[in-house]
Amino acid sequence: MKRKVVSTVAAAGLVLTLSFGLPSQSFAEVSPADPVIIAAASKVVSITNSYKTGQVNPAYIPYDTGGWKGKLYPVSKQAVDGGYLVIYSGTVTCSGYCAVPQTVSPK
């Protein structure tokens, strides 16, 4: 009987000792207004620039916003009064963790 009690106490002590070394995980509430930070590899970005008649639009424009970096190239050109609009588009990559807006449904 004494051996059984000692074995039980030793086993319980071992379980408690091992459980203190395990990491604990907490779950934070996310509100819809908070941006969610996720690791993302790439995304497509488009920007529209306006130019006056006679002004030369660049072959590409650099993009460096919120951790996202890359080059945007002209994909369309549209004449407007006194000039034209150029839409630049391209794939940019994330250098680290980049903010990405995400809609979170309330529980």
VMD Tcl script that builds the backbone (N, CA, C; Angstrom):
set m [mol new atoms 321]
animate dup $m
set s [atomselect $m all]
$s set {name element resname resid chain x y z} {
  {N N MET 1 A 0.825 -1.199 0.000}
  {CA C MET 1 A 0.000 0.000 0.000}
  {C C MET 1 A 0.864 1.256 0.000}
  {N N LYS 2 A 1.935 1.268 0.824}
  {CA C LYS 2 A 2.799 2.415 0.909}
  {C C LYS 2 A 3.498 2.653 -0.436}
  {N N ARG 3 A 3.863 1.570 -1.137}
  {CA C ARG 3 A 4.516 1.687 -2.439}
  {C C ARG 3 A 3.571 2.313 -3.470}
  {N N LYS 4 A 2.285 1.978 -3.411}
  {CA C LYS 4 A 1.301 2.517 -4.341}
  {C C LYS 4 A 1.118 4.016 -4.129}
  {N N VAL 5 A 1.091 4.481 -2.888}
  {CA C VAL 5 A 0.940 5.896 -2.567}
  {C C VAL 5 A 2.166 6.672 -3.050}
  {N N VAL 6 A 3.354 6.120 -2.803}
  {CA C VAL 6 A 4.588 6.784 -3.222}
  {C C VAL 6 A 4.629 6.879 -4.750}
  {N N SER 7 A 4.226 5.824 -5.460}
  {CA C SER 7 A 4.206 5.830 -6.924}
  {C C SER 7 A 3.230 6.873 -7.450}
  {N N THR 8 A 2.081 6.977 -6.846}
  {CA C THR 8 A 1.067 7.938 -7.275}
  {C C THR 8 A 1.554 9.371 -7.055}
  {N N VAL 9 A 2.143 9.638 -5.902}
  {CA C VAL 9 A 2.653 10.975 -5.592}
  {C C VAL 9 A 3.807 11.324 -6.541}
  {N N ALA 10 A 4.679 10.376 -6.828}
  {CA C ALA 10 A 5.804 10.613 -7.732}
  {C C ALA 10 A 5.302 10.888 -9.146}
  {N N ALA 11 A 4.316 10.144 -9.603}
  {CA C ALA 11 A 3.766 10.350 -10.938}
  {C C ALA 11 A 3.091 11.723 -11.035}
  {N N ALA 12 A 2.337 12.098 -10.020}
  {CA C ALA 12 A 1.675 13.403 -10.016}
  {C C ALA 12 A 2.715 14.526 -10.012}
  {N N GLY 13 A 3.781 14.364 -9.231}
  {CA C GLY 13 A 4.853 15.362 -9.193}
  {C C GLY 13 A 5.543 15.503 -10.538}
  {N N LEU 14 A 5.764 14.380 -11.220}
  {CA C LEU 14 A 6.387 14.403 -12.544}
  {C C LEU 14 A 5.499 15.121 -13.557}
  {N N VAL 15 A 4.208 14.841 -13.528}
  {CA C VAL 15 A 3.263 15.498 -14.447}
  {C C VAL 15 A 3.244 17.006 -14.200}
  {N N LEU 16 A 3.189 17.438 -12.957}
  {CA C LEU 16 A 3.182 18.866 -12.637}
  {C C LEU 16 A 4.483 19.540 -13.066}
  {N N THR 17 A 5.608 18.872 -12.820}
  {CA C THR 17 A 6.906 19.437 -13.200}
  {C C THR 17 A 7.001 19.618 -14.707}
  {N N LEU 18 A 6.558 18.633 -15.467}
  {CA C LEU 18 A 6.635 18.715 -16.927}
  {C C LEU 18 A 5.662 19.736 -17.500}
  {N N SER 19 A 4.507 19.902 -16.874}
  {CA C SER 19 A 3.502 20.819 -17.418}
  {C C SER 19 A 3.911 22.282 -17.272}
  {N N PHE 20 A 4.757 22.613 -16.301}
  {CA C PHE 20 A 5.206 24.002 -16.145}
  {C C PHE 20 A 6.152 24.424 -17.260}
  {N N GLY 21 A 6.778 23.492 -17.932}
  {CA C GLY 21 A 7.692 23.812 -19.020}
  {C C GLY 21 A 6.994 24.014 -20.352}
  {N N LEU 22 A 5.720 23.665 -20.450}
  {CA C LEU 22 A 5.003 23.795 -21.709}
  {C C LEU 22 A 4.531 25.233 -21.905}
  {N N PRO 23 A 4.611 25.744 -23.136}
  {CA C PRO 23 A 4.147 27.111 -23.376}
  {C C PRO 23 A 2.629 27.199 -23.293}
  {N N SER 24 A 2.160 28.312 -22.787}
  {CA C SER 24 A 0.715 28.517 -22.753}
  {C C SER 24 A 0.337 29.417 -23.916}
  {N N GLN 25 A -0.868 29.298 -24.379}
  {CA C GLN 25 A -1.324 30.085 -25.526}
  {C C GLN 25 A -2.543 30.882 -25.119}
  {N N SER 26 A -2.536 32.168 -25.475}
  {CA C SER 26 A -3.699 32.997 -25.184}
  {C C SER 26 A -4.301 33.457 -26.500}
  {N N PHE 27 A -5.578 33.678 -26.489}
  {CA C PHE 27 A -6.292 34.107 -27.680}
  {C C PHE 27 A -6.858 35.495 -27.429}
  {N N ALA 28 A -6.381 36.463 -28.178}
  {CA C ALA 28 A -6.840 37.841 -28.013}
  {C C ALA 28 A -8.049 38.083 -28.902}
  {N N GLU 29 A -8.938 38.911 -28.435}
  {CA C GLU 29 A -10.095 39.303 -29.231}
  {C C GLU 29 A -9.639 40.315 -30.289}
  {N N VAL 30 A -10.150 40.182 -31.491}
  {CA C VAL 30 A -9.829 41.104 -32.567}
  {C C VAL 30 A -11.097 41.859 -32.929}
  {N N SER 31 A -10.986 43.178 -32.916}
  {CA C SER 31 A -12.157 43.967 -33.283}
  {C C SER 31 A -12.106 44.263 -34.770}
  {N N PRO 32 A -13.247 44.500 -35.404}
  {CA C PRO 32 A -13.284 44.771 -36.844}
  {C C PRO 32 A -12.461 45.989 -37.257}
  {N N ALA 33 A -12.205 46.932 -36.349}
  {CA C ALA 33 A -11.460 48.146 -36.700}
  {C C ALA 33 A -9.948 47.902 -36.718}
  {N N ASP 34 A -9.481 46.842 -36.053}
  {CA C ASP 34 A -8.048 46.577 -35.981}
  {C C ASP 34 A -7.547 45.927 -37.260}
  {N N PRO 35 A -6.404 46.417 -37.800}
  {CA C PRO 35 A -5.827 45.717 -38.947}
  {C C PRO 35 A -5.198 44.414 -38.467}
  {N N VAL 36 A -5.252 43.400 -39.266}
  {CA C VAL 36 A -4.678 42.116 -38.919}
  {C C VAL 36 A -3.338 42.008 -39.630}
  {N N ILE 37 A -2.290 41.689 -38.902}
  {CA C ILE 37 A -0.956 41.569 -39.472}
  {C C ILE 37 A -0.737 40.105 -39.837}
  {N N ILE 38 A -0.472 39.869 -41.113}
  {CA C ILE 38 A -0.217 38.519 -41.574}
  {C C ILE 38 A 1.007 38.526 -42.475}
  {N N ALA 39 A 1.666 37.400 -42.520}
  {CA C ALA 39 A 2.797 37.281 -43.441}
  {C C ALA 39 A 2.240 36.955 -44.820}
  {N N ALA 40 A 2.477 37.803 -45.761}
  {CA C ALA 40 A 1.984 37.595 -47.115}
  {C C ALA 40 A 3.155 37.717 -48.076}
  {N N ALA 41 A 3.149 36.931 -49.103}
  {CA C ALA 41 A 4.263 36.927 -50.042}
  {C C ALA 41 A 4.153 38.050 -51.057}
  {N N SER 42 A 3.000 38.217 -51.686}
  {CA C SER 42 A 2.864 39.238 -52.724}
  {C C SER 42 A 1.402 39.615 -52.929}
  {N N LYS 43 A 1.215 40.757 -53.609}
  {CA C LYS 43 A -0.128 41.199 -53.975}
  {C C LYS 43 A -0.010 42.120 -55.181}
  {N N VAL 44 A -1.109 42.313 -55.896}
  {CA C VAL 44 A -1.137 43.185 -57.067}
  {C C VAL 44 A -1.640 44.559 -56.637}
  {N N VAL 45 A -0.932 45.601 -57.077}
  {CA C VAL 45 A -1.278 46.984 -56.742}
  {C C VAL 45 A -1.457 47.762 -58.029}
  {N N SER 46 A -2.457 48.635 -58.073}
  {CA C SER 46 A -2.676 49.526 -59.217}
  {C C SER 46 A -2.804 50.957 -58.726}
  {N N ILE 47 A -2.185 51.879 -59.464}
  {CA C ILE 47 A -2.220 53.298 -59.134}
  {C C ILE 47 A -2.486 54.074 -60.415}
  {N N THR 48 A -3.306 55.129 -60.331}
  {CA C THR 48 A -3.571 55.988 -61.487}
  {C C THR 48 A -2.879 57.324 -61.286}
  {N N ASN 49 A -2.060 57.730 -62.263}
  {CA C ASN 49 A -1.387 59.031 -62.254}
  {C C ASN 49 A -1.879 59.857 -63.424}
  {N N SER 50 A -1.960 61.174 -63.217}
  {CA C SER 50 A -2.347 62.069 -64.317}
  {C C SER 50 A -1.132 62.852 -64.792}
  {N N TYR 51 A -1.084 63.087 -66.104}
  {CA C TYR 51 A 0.008 63.833 -66.725}
  {C C TYR 51 A -0.584 64.871 -67.664}
  {N N LYS 52 A 0.109 66.000 -67.791}
  {CA C LYS 52 A -0.311 67.043 -68.719}
  {C C LYS 52 A 0.156 66.678 -70.123}
  {N N THR 53 A -0.521 67.211 -71.113}
  {CA C THR 53 A -0.129 66.988 -72.501}
  {C C THR 53 A 1.328 67.425 -72.684}
  {N N GLY 54 A 2.126 66.577 -73.316}
  {CA C GLY 54 A 3.539 66.858 -73.539}
  {C C GLY 54 A 4.443 66.348 -72.440}
  {N N GLN 55 A 3.869 66.041 -71.298}
  {CA C GLN 55 A 4.661 65.501 -70.187}
  {C C GLN 55 A 4.872 64.003 -70.420}
  {N N VAL 56 A 6.080 63.515 -70.195}
  {CA C VAL 56 A 6.394 62.100 -70.430}
  {C C VAL 56 A 6.134 61.302 -69.153}
  {N N ASN 57 A 5.384 60.219 -69.300}
  {CA C ASN 57 A 5.167 59.349 -68.151}
  {C C ASN 57 A 6.331 58.352 -68.056}
  {N N PRO 58 A 6.763 58.010 -66.840}
  {CA C PRO 58 A 7.893 57.095 -66.672}
  {C C PRO 58 A 7.563 55.666 -67.111}
  {N N ALA 59 A 8.601 54.901 -67.447}
  {CA C ALA 59 A 8.440 53.508 -67.860}
  {C C ALA 59 A 7.962 52.631 -66.706}
  {N N TYR 60 A 8.266 53.032 -65.472}
  {CA C TYR 60 A 7.760 52.345 -64.275}
  {C C TYR 60 A 7.828 53.337 -63.118}
  {N N ILE 61 A 7.081 53.040 -62.064}
  {CA C ILE 61 A 7.177 53.839 -60.842}
  {C C ILE 61 A 7.477 52.896 -59.682}
  {N N PRO 62 A 8.377 53.305 -58.790}
  {CA C PRO 62 A 8.666 52.461 -57.625}
  {C C PRO 62 A 7.521 52.527 -56.620}
  {N N TYR 63 A 7.270 51.413 -55.941}
  {CA C TYR 63 A 6.219 51.347 -54.926}
  {C C TYR 63 A 6.874 50.891 -53.629}
  {N N ASP 64 A 6.690 51.639 -52.550}
  {CA C ASP 64 A 7.265 51.307 -51.246}
  {C C ASP 64 A 6.345 51.851 -50.162}
  {N N THR 65 A 5.335 51.071 -49.802}
  {CA C THR 65 A 4.334 51.505 -48.837}
  {C C THR 65 A 3.999 50.381 -47.868}
  {N N GLY 66 A 4.076 50.661 -46.571}
  {CA C GLY 66 A 3.665 49.705 -45.539}
  {C C GLY 66 A 4.379 48.371 -45.595}
  {N N GLY 67 A 5.649 48.362 -45.996}
  {CA C GLY 67 A 6.396 47.109 -46.093}
  {C C GLY 67 A 6.304 46.446 -47.453}
  {N N TRP 68 A 5.404 46.919 -48.308}
  {CA C TRP 68 A 5.235 46.366 -49.654}
  {C C TRP 68 A 6.152 47.111 -50.619}
  {N N LYS 69 A 6.932 46.370 -51.420}
  {CA C LYS 69 A 7.875 47.000 -52.344}
  {C C LYS 69 A 7.813 46.340 -53.709}
  {N N GLY 70 A 8.041 47.154 -54.750}
  {CA C GLY 70 A 8.097 46.624 -56.105}
  {C C GLY 70 A 8.032 47.740 -57.126}
  {N N LYS 71 A 7.913 47.363 -58.386}
  {CA C LYS 71 A 7.799 48.313 -59.479}
  {C C LYS 71 A 6.441 48.145 -60.142}
  {N N LEU 72 A 5.824 49.284 -60.486}
  {CA C LEU 72 A 4.535 49.283 -61.175}
  {C C LEU 72 A 4.762 49.787 -62.595}
  {N N TYR 73 A 4.203 49.071 -63.565}
  {CA C TYR 73 A 4.389 49.388 -64.979}
  {C C TYR 73 A 3.078 49.876 -65.585}
  {N N PRO 74 A 3.137 50.768 -66.606}
  {CA C PRO 74 A 1.898 51.262 -67.223}
  {C C PRO 74 A 1.138 50.142 -67.934}
  {N N VAL 75 A -0.168 50.073 -67.668}
  {CA C VAL 75 A -1.011 49.054 -68.313}
  {C C VAL 75 A -2.091 49.678 -69.178}
  {N N SER 76 A -2.395 50.978 -68.965}
  {CA C SER 76 A -3.356 51.657 -69.836}
  {C C SER 76 A -3.127 53.161 -69.778}
  {N N LYS 77 A -3.543 53.828 -70.858}
  {CA C LYS 77 A -3.387 55.267 -70.975}
  {C C LYS 77 A -4.677 55.818 -71.584}
  {N N GLN 78 A -5.262 56.843 -70.937}
  {CA C GLN 78 A -6.535 57.386 -71.398}
  {C C GLN 78 A -6.425 58.913 -71.499}
  {N N ALA 79 A -6.818 59.464 -72.634}
  {CA C ALA 79 A -6.784 60.917 -72.838}
  {C C ALA 79 A -7.898 61.581 -72.045}
  {N N VAL 80 A -7.562 62.693 -71.414}
  {CA C VAL 80 A -8.534 63.532 -70.710}
  {C C VAL 80 A -8.224 64.984 -71.077}
  {N N ASP 81 A -9.086 65.908 -70.710}
  {CA C ASP 81 A -8.872 67.326 -71.033}
  {C C ASP 81 A -7.503 67.792 -70.529}
  {N N GLY 82 A -6.668 68.246 -71.430}
  {CA C GLY 82 A -5.377 68.808 -71.064}
  {C C GLY 82 A -4.302 67.800 -70.730}
  {N N GLY 83 A -4.563 66.527 -70.939}
  {CA C GLY 83 A -3.541 65.531 -70.612}
  {C C GLY 83 A -4.045 64.113 -70.760}
  {N N TYR 84 A -3.540 63.263 -69.893}
  {CA C TYR 84 A -3.954 61.859 -69.944}
  {C C TYR 84 A -3.738 61.199 -68.584}
  {N N LEU 85 A -4.459 60.101 -68.377}
  {CA C LEU 85 A -4.335 59.285 -67.167}
  {C C LEU 85 A -3.610 57.995 -67.522}
  {N N VAL 86 A -2.677 57.598 -66.667}
  {CA C VAL 86 A -1.960 56.342 -66.873}
  {C C VAL 86 A -2.201 55.464 -65.649}
  {N N ILE 87 A -2.632 54.237 -65.897}
  {CA C ILE 87 A -2.800 53.275 -64.811}
  {C C ILE 87 A -1.546 52.413 -64.768}
  {N N TYR 88 A -0.894 52.421 -63.611}
  {CA C TYR 88 A 0.281 51.586 -63.370}
  {C C TYR 88 A -0.150 50.407 -62.510}
  {N N SER 89 A 0.388 49.239 -62.811}
  {CA C SER 89 A 0.031 48.054 -62.047}
  {C C SER 89 A 1.241 47.130 -61.968}
  {N N GLY 90 A 1.279 46.344 -60.909}
  {CA C GLY 90 A 2.358 45.377 -60.762}
  {C C GLY 90 A 2.218 44.577 -59.494}
  {N N THR 91 A 3.003 43.534 -59.408}
  {CA C THR 91 A 3.025 42.688 -58.224}
  {C C THR 91 A 4.109 43.192 -57.286}
  {N N VAL 92 A 3.738 43.459 -56.054}
  {CA C VAL 92 A 4.689 43.909 -55.041}
  {C C VAL 92 A 4.843 42.808 -54.004}
  {N N THR 93 A 6.000 42.776 -53.358}
  {CA C THR 93 A 6.259 41.744 -52.354}
  {C C THR 93 A 6.390 42.368 -50.977}
  {N N CYS 94 A 6.133 41.561 -49.996}
  {CA C CYS 94 A 6.190 41.998 -48.609}
  {C C CYS 94 A 7.592 41.736 -48.068}
  {N N SER 95 A 8.177 42.763 -47.471}
  {CA C SER 95 A 9.487 42.581 -46.848}
  {C C SER 95 A 9.284 42.556 -45.333}
  {N N GLY 96 A 8.949 41.407 -44.812}
  {CA C GLY 96 A 8.655 41.261 -43.383}
  {C C GLY 96 A 7.166 41.068 -43.178}
  {N N TYR 97 A 6.618 41.660 -42.135}
  {CA C TYR 97 A 5.181 41.588 -41.879}
  {C C TYR 97 A 4.533 42.861 -42.380}
  {N N CYS 98 A 3.507 42.718 -43.182}
  {CA C CYS 98 A 2.844 43.857 -43.798}
  {C C CYS 98 A 1.395 43.917 -43.351}
  {N N ALA 99 A 0.905 45.122 -43.126}
  {CA C ALA 99 A -0.481 45.314 -42.717}
  {C C ALA 99 A -1.412 45.040 -43.878}
  {N N VAL 100 A -2.407 44.200 -43.623}
  {CA C VAL 100 A -3.412 43.879 -44.636}
  {C C VAL 100 A -4.771 44.053 -43.982}
  {N N PRO 101 A -5.622 44.970 -44.491}
  {CA C PRO 101 A -6.943 45.129 -43.888}
  {C C PRO 101 A -7.762 43.854 -44.082}
  {N N GLN 102 A -8.434 43.455 -43.041}
  {CA C GLN 102 A -9.237 42.237 -43.116}
  {C C GLN 102 A -10.495 42.441 -42.304}
  {N N THR 103 A -11.620 42.022 -42.814}
  {CA C THR 103 A -12.880 42.125 -42.093}
  {C C THR 103 A -13.000 40.951 -41.135}
  {N N VAL 104 A -13.259 41.259 -39.879}
  {CA C VAL 104 A -13.410 40.225 -38.869}
  {C C VAL 104 A -14.871 40.213 -38.440}
  {N N SER 105 A -15.488 39.031 -38.476}
  {CA C SER 105 A -16.883 38.908 -38.068}
  {C C SER 105 A -16.980 38.849 -36.563}
  {N N PRO 106 A -17.881 39.641 -35.968}
  {CA C PRO 106 A -18.055 39.570 -34.513}
  {C C PRO 106 A -18.656 38.239 -34.104}
  {N N LYS 107 A -18.319 37.817 -32.902}
  {CA C LYS 107 A -18.829 36.513 -32.411}
  {C C LYS 107 A -20.207 36.655 -31.833}
}
mol reanalyze $m
mol bondsrecalc $m
mol representation Tube
mol addrep $m
